[in-house]
Amino acid sequence: MAKVQIVAERCKSCGYCIKFCPKHVLAIGDKVNSKGYEYVVPVNPDDCIGCCICGRMCPDGAIEIYK
């Protein structure tokens, strides 16, 4: 089972990870980081297949995937 974690302080809410996730695991959350961005959160973490597409798409290195 894979686990996806978002480093909230690095996320700038660009949405690339959400757009490219084949399992719709991620979404924009309602909390704000210190830079003023509503950061991404895993909304369907049990659906994560560990493909790492979200991590590769993130321009800020804000996503960590554990298998």
Buried (B, 14 or more C-beta within 10 A) or exposed (E): EBEBEBBBEBBBBBEBBBEBBEBEBBBBBEEEBEEEBBBBBBEEBEBBEEBBBBBEBBEEEBBBBEE
